[in-house]
């Protein structure tokens, strides 16, 4: 434990509350590079850390609320001595050359998003964490305590489904672990327990449409417009993700198949950038007409006004098509993917082939579509069971054999 500095004005809460309210914080020096500051407010005050930047200036970071009106919780509310410890932690030198300045959680997520983009992964993983950790973004990451993460788990866990919480917490832990590899002051044990996955979160309720309903969906999409119909037709006939369909270029259209761009989902390095997906002859004709002789690098699927599809325009389109087709609430555009994969499995298509065609893994299909696979296995097993028909008493007569 660090040796604490005494300050008559700041150590005692009664004396702090007698200080004048002003914009300039009250300060006490903790060392050569660290000052602890107290911001007197109309309500409870705030603890700040002023860290020398090595250029003759300093940067100020908010630590927590002072324990002026409520007891310390060692995270959001701190005593004078606890604030000293946090301030010193922020200004402490790292194991490498020079000083490692305090880095906020927002900066960590920016770095994580940039790394995802470099590796060709979905930087939306970092954006989802940012969305659900707004109250922690301005806090220095070395000042985050197990209580910060425990409070975050209770709040976000109550707002999200188990599956969505696991996706966000997994990305959160990945961003923190990446920072811990370059800053040894971070202790992964601080977030390990709070960011652990919720068990049994794979209880998915995927909507699977009958073939007649899929046909109705495509017809309703074409009723909206040719471009809308073509987009929904591609989603329904290939089982691809909407994000992959938006990346298709004119050059990806071959005579009887689409070279579907790989998604950014999944782990590891993907050696191939495209996956061949067969399409029906009629679909190929419609796609060639839509391509219209445009450059091979041009987007294949465009809206009626010639602009590219976005998440927002696709969401609006699906809402209109789902309403026209009379689909139940909660059946999203991904239901076309679930329907395609499920029907492919029930038609005895090998799981490996379905996984490759839909840019996923056998493990993921077995986990997500286990019910369909089980039903399919039951149908196959019953087909192999001999059926002796209706055995009448005459048929069951015992005939003695000659010795």
N, C-alpha and C positions, 0 to 999 in steps of 0.2 A: 504494500500500500504506500502511495506517495506521501511525503510529509506535507501537511496542510498548512496553508498560509492563513493568518488571522486578519480579519478586517472588522473594525468596530462597526462600520456602517452597513456591511453586507452580510456578516455572519448571522446576525440576529434578525428575525423577520419583523419584529416590532420596530427596530431601528430602520429597516429598509422601507417600511411603509410610511415613515416620517420624512423620507427624502422627497425633494421636489420632483414633480412630474416634468420631464423634459425630453427632447429628442436625442440629445447626446447621452450615451449610456455612462454609468459610473463604472470605473475600471480599477482593477488591482492586478499587479504584475505577479506572474507565477514563475517566470524564468526569462531566459534571453529572447525567446521567440514567441512566448505565449502570454497573453493577457486574458484574464477572466473579466467579463463585463456584465453589468446588470442594467437592463432597460426598465426604468420605472414607468409604468403605465397607469391608466385610470383603474384598470382591473388588476389581476395578478401580473407581476413582472416576468421578464424573460431573462434566461441566462444565455450569454453569447461568448464565443471564443474568438479572439483576434489573433491570428497567426501571421507572423512575419513572412513575407513572400521572397526574401533574399534580394530584393531590388530597392530597398529603402521604404517599402510600403507594407501594407498588411491586408489580409482578407478576413472578413468577419463571417462567422457561421453561427446559426442559431442552434443551441444545445437542447433546451427544454424550457418548460414553464417553471418559474420559481415556486417554492412551497409557501407562498404568501398566505393562501387561503385554504389549501388542502394538503394532506400529508403526501410525502414522497412515495412514488411507486417504482423508483429506480429506472424509469424509462421516459415517461412524458412529463413527470413532475420530479424535480431534483432539489435536494438541499444544497447549501453553499459548498460543503465539502464534496458531495457527489458531483457537483458541477465542476469543481476543480479537477477531479479525477478524469472526467470526460474531456475537459479542455486540454489536459496534459496528454491524453491519449491521442487527440487530434494532432498535436504538434510534435509527437514523438518521432524520432528518426527511424526509418526502416532499415533493414539489413543491408541494403545496397549502398552505393555511393550517393551522397547527398540526402536531402530530406524528401520524404514522400508526403506531399501535401494532402490534406483531407479531400476525399472524393465523395461527392454526394451520390445517392442512389440513382438520381436522374442521369448523372454522367455515366454510371455503370451500365444503365440500360441503353444509353446512346452507343456506348462501345460494343455492347452485346448485339445491338441491331446492325451495326456496321460489320461486325464479324459474320453474322448470319448472311448478309448480302454478299460478302466476299466468297463465302462457301456455297452460294447458290441456294441457300435455305430461306424459309419464310420469315422475314423480319417482322411479320405480324405477331410472332410469338413475344417479342419484346414490347410491342405496342399493347398487347393484352395485359401484360404485367403492369405497364405504366397506367393503364386505365383503372386497374383495381388497387393501385398503391399510391394514389394521388397525395395522400397525407404524409407519405414517407419520402417523397422525391427530393425534398430540399434538405434532408438530414444526411450528415456525413455517414457513409456506410460503416465506418469503424465504430460509430457511436450507436448503431442499432443493437439492441439487446434482445435476449430471448423473449422478453415481455412484448417488445414491439412486434415480433413475428407471431407470438401467440395471439395477441389482439387482432392482428391481420387475419389469421386463420379463422378465428371465431366470426369476424365480420364478413369476410369474403365467402367462407364456407356456408354461411347461412343464406347468402344471396345467389349462389350458383349451384347447379347440379353437381353431383359427385364427379362425373366425367369431365365437366368443364373446369371444376376446381383443380383436378389433377393435371389438366393441360396447363393451366396458369401457374400452378405451384412448381411444376417440373421446369418450366422456362425460368421462373424466378430463381430456383436453386441453381440452374445452369449459369445464369448471369452472375450470381454471387460467387459461385465456384471459380468461374473464369477470373474474377477480380482477385480471389484469394490466392490464385497461382502466382500473381505478380505482387501481392501485398501480404506479407506473412503476418501482419497484425490481425488479419481477419481469422476468426475461428469458426469453421463450418459447424461446430456443435451448437452455435448460437441459433442457427436456422434449421438444423437437421430435423428436429422433432416437429416443428410447426409446419414445415413444408413437405412432410411425408405424404404419400399418396393415400387417399381414402380407399380402403379395400372394397372389393366386390362392386366396383364402379362400372363394370362392363355389362350391366343389365340393360342392354339397349332395347328399344322398342321401335325397330325400323318399320316404316310403312312400306308394304309391298303391294303393288297394284296388280289386279288381274290383267291379262293381255288386252281385253276389250277396253279397260279403263285407260291403259297406256295409249291405245289408238285414239280414244276420245280426247286425251290430253293434247296429243299432237295436232289433231284436227282443230281444237279450240285455239291452239297457238297460231296455226295458219289463218284462222279467222281474224286474228289480230293484225297479221301482216306477213308477207313472204319471209322477211328477215327473221321475225320472231318465230315463225314456224320452223325455219331451217335450224335455228339455234336449239329449240326444244327437240327437234328430230335427232340432231346429233347427240344430245345428252341421253335421249331414250334409247337410241340404237347402238351406242358404244359403251354406256355405263361410265363415261369419263366424268371427271369433276368439272364444274363450270369454269374454274380458273384455268384448266388445261384447254378447254374448248376455246376460250378467249385468246389463247396463245397460238392457235392454228394459223398457219400462213398458206398462201396459195400453193407454194411449193410442197407443202405437206400432203396435198391431195394427189394420190396416184390413181391408176385406172380403177381398181376395185377395193381400195383401202385408204385409210388415213394414217399418216405417220404422226402419231399423237405425241406432243411434247411431254416429257416426264415432269412430274410435279416436284415441288420442293419438300414434300413430306418424307418422313422416314429417316433412318440413320445410315451412316456409311457413305461411301463415294459411289455414285451411279456412273457406270462406265458408258452407258448408252444414253443419249439425249432424247431419243424418240423410240416409241414402241409401235409396231405395225398393228392396226386394228381393222379387221375386215368390215366392209359396209355393203348394204344391198345395192344392186345395180340401179334401182330407181333413185336411191339417195345419192349415188355417185353422179347421176345425170343432173340432179337439182343443184348439187354443189358445184359442178363444172359451169353451169349457167350462172351461178352466183359469182364465181371467180371472174368471169367475163374477160379473160385474157390479161388480167392485171399482173404486175410484177410478182415474181415468186416470193419476195420477202414481204409483200403486202398482206395484211390480215385477211383471212379467208371469210370469217363470219363478221358481217357489219350490220349495223342497224339500218332501218329504211332511209335515214337521212345521210348515210355514208360514214357515220362516226363509229368508233369502236365500242364494244360492250364494256360496261363497268359493273362492279358489284351492285351499285345502286340501281342501274337500269335493269339488270337481270332480276334483282329482287322485286322491282316494280312489275316487270313482265310476268314473273311467276305468280305474284299475287293476283294479277288479273286472270291468268290462265287457270289457276287453281279455283278461283271463284266461278268462272264460266263452266269448268268441268264438274263443279259440285263436289270438290274434294273436302274431306274432313279437316277440321282445324289441326294444325301441327304437321301436316304433310308438306314438307319443304321440297325444294328442287332436288335435294339429295335423295329423295324417295325414288327418283328415276334410276339412280345408281344402285340403290339397294334392290330395286325390282330387277334390274338387268342381271346383277350377280346372282340373286336367288334363283331366277328362272334358268340361268345358265347351269347352275349346280343341279337343279331338278331335271335338266335335260341330259344329265350324265356327262357334262363337260368336265374333264379332269380339273381338280382344284388348282394345280400348277398352271394350267393354261388360263384359267379365269384370273388368277393372281397376276400373271404376266400381262394379259390383255388389259386389265384394269389398273395397272401400275400400283400394285400392293403386294403383300406377302402372303404365303400360305398360312403363316401363323396368325396374321390379322384376319384372314377370311375365316379360319377355324374358330377364332375367338368371337368375331362379330356375327357370323352367320351359322353358328353351331346348331341352332334349332333346325334350319333348313337342311343342313348336312345330315342331322340325325333322322329327319323325316325321309330324306332321300335314301339313306342306308337301310331304313326299315322297308322301304318300297323294294329295293334291290333284293334284300334278304327274303321277302315274301315271294318274289318272283322265282326264287330257287327252291321253294318248299314244294314237294310233290303233293298234288291234290288227287285223292282217290275217288272223289265224287261221292254219290249217295250209295252206300253199301246196303243192299237189301238182305233179308235173312237167307235167301237162296244163294246169294253170292258168298255169304259167310259160312256156308255149310262145310263141315270138315270131311274131307275125303281121305279114307285110310289108304296108306301106301302099302304095296306088296313088299313083304320082307325079303 
